[in-house]
Amino acid sequence: MLKKTTLICAFVISCMTVKAQTDTTETEDYDFTLEECLNFALNHSYSRQVNLLTEESLEAAYEQSKNNRLPSVNASVSENMSHTGKNKDVNFSGNAGINASQTIYQGGSIKNTIEKNRLEMEQGKIRTSQADDNLTIQILNEYLTALSCIERLKYQQAIVNASRTELSRAETRYNAGALIESDYLMHKAQLQSDLADSLNTVISLENSLLNLKRYMSMSPEANLTIKEPDTSAVDVMALLPERGEVLDRAKEHMPDMRLALSSIETANTALEISKAGSKPSITASAGINTGHNDFDNLGQQFSDRFSQQIGISLSYPIWDRGSNKLQVKKAKIQQQQAELDYRQAELDVTRTVSNQYRATELEYQRYLAYKERKDAYAASFDAYQRKYEAGAILTTDLLQQQNNYINALNSYINAKYGFILNRKILDVYTGESVGL
């Protein structure tokens, strides 16, 4: 069974090696730090490109609304032919002109529409920032998961080597009749279990790298490896600012708060636009026109019929069946909803950041506890190995201690990278750098 498992592992590793060698000739190679992963994602992520296009669309709407302050100018040319009754003559006539109009006052709706579009353009940028924060957290999670797999693999390889050594000794003792068969088989089963754990970690690493490529919109066939930063300075990362300071900084940075505040301003502007429907509007117009009735003395006709006009008009709504009054009421309701949404967003941000702060503190305490536990079990396992070599303990005692050490090691690695992840998410919430 052991030989079969070893062959399977060798086959998987060889397949991965062959695939890597094949892909190298066809795809690009990337060896990224966390910062490089984030930069690549910000420049290539398809979802982010969609957000940027939305920003451009909102910016175009804003620029167009500013142009509504300018006059509109139209040129027109027409030519007509007519025939009446039994008359054989066909009559021709034509007109040409240039006309302009300018809205002087419209109850402030033009100014407020410009402001509303400006706010919506800013909201588009905030939503992009919100998506960037979410993308950063996703990449952080997968990057740190991959790092934990790499660190776990190093320990597991050492454990596999130790299990192989123990199995070799057990086989020698078994062949010499100094070890019973059940103890020898237990050593074989332990090595098989250690190889399976190592293979599972390799698969987890590959899955994390695949998820990283997906978040970065990188080809799944690309060869991605990640650089291992120094993660030993965990105690430095555990020096958290005061909780109140973290909350204040998060409320200033988190897009949720900025979106909610901008929504209040948008609702206020929409209310002013709706009120403009009950105010008068003033429009100025000017134009020049000319024409002809036939083609005799065409130039003289254009000259004689050349005319200019200028005017101003006032329009005041008297009765619109209550339509504008209803629009104002709806706008006031939206204003109240925006204010409530802001208060809810403030509560949500406070709860989210407070929970994240407590989770970070808890993960650090778990890290300290599991670090001590891991060191204790490592020392104990080393002592049990020496006792086993001296024949002072049974095989079951040694293997039980080895499994205890493996469990403590896994808990330590999970706690370590769990703390780093929680700490860096807190940095994302407060707008700090998330580099390692």
Summary of the structure (lengths in Angstrom):
residues: 436
radius of gyration: 37.9
end to end distance: 42.9
largest distance: 132.9
contacts: 1281
relative contact order: 0.13
helix: 70%
strand: 13%
